[in-house]
């Protein structure tokens, strides 16, 4: 039956492991894109469209694929009309995880057990909006009711983190912690680089007019994030290349970038390599975890980027060579014993075997010090999750995996943890059914609990 208690659980062992061990575990959402301001202000959503469709480029892509006009996706159509075309889209996407996620969110959060389709549009709209108006559906209540213990947002080094301070004072049910995302510090070839440097200088209350002053400023912001509970960094390394440079060369490159002059590819690569290397030293100093998100191919549709801007559903997967530059980056930090805990994500699943083999070259002292990150973006599907679990189990230690994250801007996406845990238990149950693992519930239960929650709790040490 559709979304019954045992959906995705295809064996008796999968059912036993999920219901007896995984289901009740809390959630540590160690990487997401929720806005701290929204969490703090704790408002209700205006309607189901605001909760479901605003900013959700996963859904936008599917609506476009079904011929929905842009006016009903990101345009000026009414919220009801946008919701209506989503309801008309959903019956066409069976086989896509969004079909399952949509109904799972409706069932778990709203208690609505109706199929999302044209016929049920009005009824779902009314029932969901009634629920959303209640105090129990304010932003923080949604997080708390989802059994979330830690939320790690994604924050620019120049942010003042004022809402994190307020939440630390006022919210006791869960923690909201900052994650250090210095993409703008690395993107020296972007038009807004100089303006961002000015923001950083203001945040640090110190000048940033030389390359060494930049590194000092970034170090001071790492200090600041750490004081407020930050324990992770995150980097969008869509393209990873490795190029060394000395201090004099870096100063020349920095001054050119600050003045808005054109930079060569080699100069950009050298600046990014050396700046990231210095950041890695800061992360190691504070026992942080570094996350590297690699091989997104941004803004593939230039016309639509010009019309709608970035992060609107026009990104793809890159397929550049990865192993050699990544090896050089990690090995350089290892040579001075300054390689921090690291999670490696690639949007291209073809990279998984190489990543698993490479991370095995740098493991030491900390269980799972280097991690193959969970199936991300285009890969957080049942097939993508299973591929990631298979590669990790084949080439490393599944028991050490820190598990799922939402990587989402939606407050209703916590059902993805349930989805992942079901896939995990399905995967482990199949291993048992094949006779490759013993029928030992304590052993297997500890495995799924560790991957669902306790590994993350121990690894990040919030």
N, C-alpha and C positions, 0 to 999 in steps of 0.2 A: 504494500500500500504506500501511497505517496506521503513522504515525510512522517512515517510512523516512528515509533520509538527506536526501531532497529534499522532505519535507513542508513545505507552505506556499510552496514555491519553484516557481512556476508557469511560469517562462520559463527559457531557457538562461542569460540574463544574471543572473537572480536566483540561480541555482545557482552560477554563476561568482563572483559578488560575495560570496555567503555563505561558500562553502567556501574561497575563496582569500584572503579579506580579513577578513570579520567574525568568523568562528567562533573564531579563536584569540586574539582580543583579550581582555585582562584586564577585570576588572569593577571599577568604582568605584561602590559602593552609597551614594550621597550622601544618601539619606533612608530610614531604616528604623526599626522599633520593636523591634529586638532588645534584650534586657536586658544591659547591660555585665556585671552580676554573673554571668549565665549563661555569657557568653563567657569570662570569667576562670576560673570554676570548672571549665569544660571537662569536664562530666560526659557520660556516655552517656544517651541517652533510654531510659526504662524499656521502651517498646515502640512499635510503629508508631502506635498511637493517640495517645500523648504527642507524637510527632513531627509527626503529620498533623492531628489534630483538636482538640487543646487550644487554645482561644482563637481558632480559625479561623472567624470569623463568616461568611466567604464560604461555607464548606461547611455551616455551620449553617442558613443561609437556604434552601439547596437541600434539605436534609433535611426542614426544616419544610414546604417546598412539596410534598414527596412524602409528607406525612402521618406522618413519624416522630414519636413522642411525645417530649416534652421530657426525659423520664427518660433517653432514649438519645442526647441531644444535650449538654445541660449538667447533667443530673441524675445520679442515683446508680447507673445501670446500670454493669456492669463494662466495663473497657476493651475486652475482646474483643467484647462485645455491641454497643458503640458502633461498633467497627470493622466488625462484620458488617452493621449497617444502612447504613453508608456504602457498603460493597461492593454492597449491594442497590440503593442510590440511583444509583450511578455509571452503570449502563447506561441510565438514563432521561434523562441530561443531555447526550446527544450534541447538539452545536451550542453548548453552553456551554463557554467556555475551560477550565473546571475539568475537563471530561472529558479534554481534551488534557493539561493540566498534571498531573493525577493520574498518568496513564500515563507522561508524560515524566519526572517525578520518580522513579517506580518504575524506569524503564529506566536513567536516567542515574546515579542514586545507588546503586541496589541491583543493577543488572544483571538485573532481573526483567522478562521480556518476556511477561507474562501479562495477559489482560484482567481488569480489576477487575470482578468479578461475584460472585453468590452462590456459584456452583460453585467458584470459586477462592479463596474466603475463607480457608479453613484453610491452604492451601498458601502463599499470600502472607503470612499472619500468621507462619507458621513461618520462611520464608525471610528476610523483612524483619527479624524480631526477632533472628535469628542474626547478620545483618550489623550491626544496631544495637548489639549487645553487644561488637563488636570495638573496639579502640583507634582504628582508622581512622574510626570514626563518632562520636568525641567532638565537641563543638560546634566547637572551633577547627579540627579536622581537616576538618570539612565545609566551613568557610569557605575554608580553604587549598586544598583539592582542587577548589573551584569557581573557582579562579584569581582570587580577590578580592584587590585590593590595598588598598582603603580601605573601611571601614565607618563611616558616620556615624550614631550613635544619636540618640535624641530625649530631651533631658534638661531637667529643671526648673532654673531659675536657683538654687534653694536647694539643689540636690544637691551633695554634696561631691566627686563625680567620683573617688572613691577607686579604683574599679575601672579607670578610664581610666589612672590613674597606675600601677597595678600592671601593666596590659597593656603600657603603654609601656616598662616595664622588662624585661618577660619575653617579649613576643611580637615577633619580628622578621620574620615572613613577611607580615604585613599590619598596617595601622594601624587602630586603633579610636579614633575621634575624637568628641568631644561636639558636639551641635548645641543651640543655645540656644532653648528653647521656653517663652516667658513667658506662656502662656495664663492662668495663675492670677494673674499680675500685672494682666492686662487685665480679668479677669472680676470686677469689683468688686461685681457684683450676686449673686454666689454665696455660699452660706451659710458656706463655709469660708475666705472672703477674709481675715478677721482672723487666723485661725489660721495661714494661709499667710504673712502679713506677719511674724508672730512667727518662723516658720521662716527667712524671708529675713534678718531681723535677726540671728538666731543665726549663720547662714552667713557673714554679712558682719562679724560682731563689731562692729556699730555700730547705734545706734538707728534705728528707722524709725517715727517718730511724726508726721511731717509729709509733705506731698506732695514737697517738695524733697528730703527725706531718702530717700524711696522712689526717686526718680530717681537720686540719688547711689548708692544701694545697687545698683540695677540696672546702673549703669555700672561699678561695681566687680566685679560678677559677669561682665559682658562681658569685662573685663580678665582675670579668672581663667580663663574659658573659652578665651580667646585664648592665654594662656600654655600651656595644655594641648593646643593644636592645633586648637581650635574655629575654624571658618571659615564657618559657616552659622548663621542663625537660621531658625526656622520658626514660623508662626502659623496657628492654626485660626480663620480669620475667617469663621465660618459665615454671619454677617450683617455686611455692611459698610455702615455709615452714617458720614457725616462731619458733625462738629459742633465748631466752634471754641469755646475758652473761655480766659479770662485766668487769671493765677496765683491771684488771690483766690478765684475761683469754683472752681478745681480743689482748692484747700485745703478749702473747704466740702464739696465732693463727697467728697473722700478721708476726711474726718473722719466723715461720715455712713456711708460704707461700712465704715469701721473699727469703728464702733459698732453695725453691723448694722441701721441704719435703712433704710427703703424708699427707693429712688431712682427718679426718673422716667426714662422712656426717653431724654429729652434729656440728662439728667445722665450716664447711662451712656454714651451716644454721645460726649459731650464728653470724658469721662474717657478712654475708649478711644482716641479720635482723638488727643488731646494726648499721651497716654503712648506710643502707637505712633510718633508723630512724633519724640519725644525718643529713642526706641530707634533709629529710622532714622538719626539723627545718629551714634549710637555705631557702628552697623554700617558706615556710610560711613567713619568715622575709621579703622577697622581693615581696610578693604577686604574686608569680609565679603559674602556673598551672602544676601539676604533672600528667604525663601520664604513666599508667601501662599497658603494653601489655603482656597478660598472656596466657599460655597454647598452645604455639607453641611446636611442637615435632620435634626437629631439627635433621637433618642428619640421616634419617631413613635407608637409603641405605648406609651401611658402605663401600661397594666396590666402589660405585660411589663417595662418599665423598673423599676417598683416591685418586681417579683418577682426580676429578674436583675441590675439595674443597667445602666449604660451600656456601650457597645461589645460588645453581645451579638447584633448582627444586626438591629437595629430602626431603622436610620438610612436616610434617603432623600436626594433631591436637591431643593435649593431653587431657586426661579425668580424671585427678587426682582431689581429693577433694580440694575445693577452699575456701569455706565460712569461716571456722574457722581461718585459718592463716591470711586471709585478714581482718577479723573482728578484730583480735588482733592487727594487724599493724595499722589500722585506729584508733581504739579506744585508743591505746597508745598515738598517736599524739593528739587526742581529749582531753585526760585527762589533758594536759598542754595547751590546746587551741592553738595548733600549727599545726592543720590539714589544709593543703593548698587546694586550688581548685584542684580537682582531676577528671581525666577522666579514667574510667575503661573499658578496652577492653578485651574481651576474644575471642580467636580463636575458642573456642567451644561454639556454640550457646545454648547448653543445660545449660550453666551457666547463661544465661540472666535473668531468673526469680529470681534466688538467688542474682545476682548483683543488680537488680532493688530494691529488698526488702532491701538489705543491705545499699545501698546508701541513701535510705530514712531515715535511722537511724541517718544520720550525716548531713542532710541538715540544714542550718541556714544562715541567714543574707544576703548571696549572692544568687540571683536567679539561681537555677541549679548549686549550688556550686559543688556538685558531679554529674558527668555525666555518662550515659551509652554510651560508645564510639560507633561510627558508625560501620556498618558491615565491617569487616576487613579481607583482604586477601581472604580466601576461602569463605567469607560471603559478599563480596561487589558485590553481584549479585542482581537481582530483588527480588528473593525469600528471600535472606539473609537480604537485606535492609528492606523489608516489615516485616520480623520477628523482626528485631531490633526495627522498628518503632512501631509495635504492642505491644511488651513488654514494651517499654518506655511509650506509651500512656496509656496502661492498668494500669501500676503500678506507674507512676510518672507524669511529666508535659511535654508533647510534645513541647509546646510553648517555653520552655527554652533550647531546644536542640541546640548545637553549630554546628551541621550539618556535612557535608561531608569533607573529605580530600583525597588527592591522594595516600599517602603512596607509592609513586612510584619513580622509577629512570628514568622515561620517560618524556621528555618535551612535548609529545603529549597526555598525559593522562588527560588533563584538561577537555576533553569531559565527563569524569566520573562525573563531577559536573552537567553537563546537564542531564546525565542519572539519577543521584540521584534526582535531582529536579523534573524530570518527574515522578519518582516513588513516591516521596513525594506528588505531586499533585494528582496522581492517588489514593493514599491512603486516602488523605483528601476528595477528591471528592466522594469516596465510602461512607465515613462516612455521608456526606451530603445526598447522594442518599438514604441511609437507614433511613433517618429522624432523625439521632442522633445529628445533628448540624444544626443551622439555615442557611437559604439561604441569608447570609449576606456577600456580597463580601468584604466589608471593614474589617470585623472581620477575615475572612478566608485569605484574602490577606495579612493582617498583620502577620498572623501565618506563611505563607510560606515564606514571606520576612525575618522574624526573623530567621527561621531555615536555610534559604539559605545563609544569610550573616550577618544581623545586630546583632544577638546573639554573633557570633564569634568576631565581631568588639568590642562589649561592654565587653565581658567576658575576653578576653585576654589583653585588654588595651595596645596595642602596642604603 
